[in-house]
Amino acid sequence: MAQRETPITAFVFWPAEREDPYLLPKLTRGTCLYGTPTTIRVRLDHKLTDRPQLTLDHTAGEQTQRKEGLYCMPNDETWERFLDELATLQDALTALKDVVATLPVYSARRYELERQKVMTNPICRSAIQIWPLDKRVYSHWEPWAITNCRRGRVQSHSMHNIKIEGSGSMSNSIYDWHCCLSEADWTATEAAHKVAKAAMGVVAKRIGALGKYHEAVKDHRYRDVQKPGLSAEVGMFAQNGKAKKKPAAKQAA
């Protein structure tokens, strides 16, 4: 026997797994129908207005999703503002990607020089650590994150690692660094990264305010939206779909 609960917001959404650090994940939004202690039953919103920078799921139907993977969305107006902020972030990530595409990956440049019988170590004196374009694995737990970016002076390299001045060891993977062949390379990369970081900050603030569903239930941030005390038994114990009232929890003074 499962007990139905009134959802605390009109909608929820969830991102797909992140696979590309320069591309935001696909989003799915659903209209909340009812909840249980651990899940939310939703009707998928398949007619959402697209944004050219974003990928929205247009699958129709109903699904049951666990609360831990859901983000709250109180209304359509907030959803549109959120999409605007995501679109700005995606534009910034695309611009950053274009800059990174101009930087030679350290390991690839080394192989190229070795094929030409040019054995030099290091192959450049300055390098930039930023996520390579062809490295597709990314954190599933940070769907809105951006890559880190830093510059270092190269002392030497081994087969798989690179020694950066001040690091004290060969602890840096050679595959995560790019050759910085001019000051202009760093200026452009740093500027693009700052724009993306600022846009990510706006999105992170919005995500923090919306909240994950299971966290918002605990902190009662949507107490003015939720209808207190409404529950129903479902499944084989359903009473003809009629909801029954349960006493609302007493709030501490």
SENUSE-646159 format. One record per residue (C-alpha): residue in three letters; x negated, y, z. Coordinates in steps of 0.001 Angstrom, whole numbers, plus 500000, padded with zeros to 6 digits. Each point is the difference from the previous one (the first is absolute). Layout:
ALAXYZ;...
END
This chain:
MET500000500000500000;ALA498634503358498973;GLN501250503299501277;ARG500604502832497560;GLU498659503431500791;THR500781503362498475;PRO496923501226498063;ILE498332503105501405;THR499608501634496551;ALA501944499957496756;PHE497056498677497969;VAL496720498175500391;PHE497096499584497593;TRP496891497904499745;PRO496854500013497828;ALA498606497124497984;GLU496500498763500772;ARG497317502517499105;GLU497645498723497310;ASP498449503157498547;PRO498521502798502143;TYR500864502534497313;LEU503605498880499498;LEU502755500198502598;PRO502028496814500500;LYS503453499354498598;LEU502805501045502335;THR503300498250500657;ARG502872501805501707;GLY503127498430501412;THR503248501177501530;CYS500365498503503466;LEU503033497728500420;TYR499416498563503447;GLY497222498831502257;THR499139497101502272;PRO497453500097502831;THR497174499312497521;THR501288500812496484;ILE501931502500497893;ARG502385498998497227;VAL499792502472497101;ARG501615500653496646;LEU497158500837497621;ASP500187503498498535;HIS499254499124496389;LYS501161503256498379;LEU497483502338501599;THR498673502875497917;ASP496484499260498803;ARG496967502241500334;PRO497348499724497259;GLN497225499673502600;LEU501716497304502092;THR501324496467499591;LEU503409499276501520;ASP501602496570500154;HIS503264499833498024;THR501014496482500990;ALA503694499665500885;GLY501482497815502722;GLU499768499534503748;GLN497079498920502161;THR499200499337503619;GLN496759501611501149;ARG498146499778503285;LYS499954503255501931;GLU496209500041500414;GLY499468500614496272;LEU502599502756499589;TYR499770503785500152;CYS502969502150500989;MET501666502410497566;PRO502847502080501463;ASN501455501597496837;ASP499590500691496285;GLU498629503506500556;THR497099498668502066;TRP499409497285497407;GLU499625502573497222;ARG497542502061502054;PHE498042496852500770;LEU499794499115496305;ASP498766503528499232;GLU497200499539502521;LEU499116496560498653;ALA499923501368496452;THR497562502715501092;LEU497807497364501633;GLN500078497819496889;ASP499018502966497804;ALA497043500612502313;LEU498992496325499938;THR500154499973496200;ALA497776503083499845;LEU497549498379502436;LYS499965496840497904;ASP499130502023496905;VAL497008501495501804;VAL498813496626501325;ALA500186498615496461;THR497178502368499021;LEU497634498669502687;PRO497733497043499140;VAL500407497131502458;TYR496586499448501615;SER499921496230499437;ALA501081500295496354;ARG497426502722499320;ARG497280497865501596;TYR500884497003497789;GLU499966502243496941;LEU496524501311500805;GLU498686496517500762;ARG501165498787496576;GLN497918502830498566;LYS497017498767502081;VAL500128503159502114;MET499232498855503547;THR500465502912502358;ASN501082499918503621;PRO502076501968500749;ILE501547500856496648;CYS501234503370501286;ARG499302502119503052;SER503573500952500826;ALA503095497798500031;ILE503700500276500785;GLN501924497346501871;ILE503582499870498745;TRP502258497108498994;PRO498979498662496534;LEU502717499931497360;ASP499635496286499275;LYS500163498927503649;ARG503663499061500355;VAL500289498662503536;TYR501472502498502446;SER501547500012503472;HIS503625498807500116;TRP500409501742503335;GLU499250503507498732;PRO502288500597497014;TRP499443503800500004;ALA496257500103500720;ILE497291501403497755;THR496427498882499552;ASN497212501432502116;CYS497369502140498326;ARG496466500913501058;ARG496650500865498511;GLY496643498558501013;ARG496341500113499076;VAL498865496648498626;GLN496755498531501338;SER500057496595498291;HIS502183497125498910;SER499932496213500157;MET501997497532497913;HIS503305500709501761;ASN499387502901502364;ILE498799503567500025;LYS498083501854502697;ILE501245503515500696;GLU497879502495501863;GLY501051500038503637;SER501722496609499900;GLY496913498136501153;SER500828496772498159;MET501181498417496761;SER503553499888501318;ASN501701501794497099;SER501382497916497136;ILE498448501045496703;TYR503345499454498265;ASP501738502831501914;TRP497589502758498970;HIS499786502179496908;CYS497047501896498586;CYS500137503724500650;LEU497904501317497131;SER500713503689500512;GLU501343502395502599;ALA503038500468497778;ASP500871496313500470;TRP500271500427503754;THR501778503355499763;ALA502729498563497771;THR500385496797502035;GLU500117501795503343;ALA502552502539498741;ALA502314497327498553;HIS499752497943503170;LYS500885502990502186;VAL503158500618497976;ALA501002496336500282;LYS499255499967503725;ALA502179503059500562;ALA502866498437498041;MET499615496783501980;GLY500230502020503212;VAL503397501350498952;VAL501248496495499197;ALA498595498591503241;LYS501806502705501978;ARG503271499148498250;ILE499517496267500593;GLY499285500664503652;ALA503182502034500364;LEU502157497414498207;GLY498527497079501922;LYS499944496259499557;TYR503458498609500750;HIS499062497883503017;GLU498086502919501539;ALA502846502457499428;VAL502396497629501753;LYS497792500116503084;ASP499434503761500150;HIS503628500936499085;ARG498941502690497532;TYR503245499453498050;ARG502290499956503036;ASP502199502706498438;VAL500525497853496898;GLN500568496566501470;LYS503458499013501205;PRO499399498575503486;GLY501555496833501308;LEU501136498429496707;SER499299496291499488;ALA501544496952498404;GLU499442496258499882;VAL499246498644496561;GLY499618496655498286;MET502120497089501185;PHE500986502010503093;ALA501260503064498083;GLN503401501168501128;ASN501497500828496596;GLY497365502682499493;LYS501425502182502766;ALA497490501850502113;LYS500287499947503727;LYS498837502655502410;LYS497287499351502521;PRO499164502357502857;ALA497421502591498981;ALA496760499857501970;LYS499795502481502825;GLN497391502679499456;ALA497672500918502804;ALA500598503392501520;
END
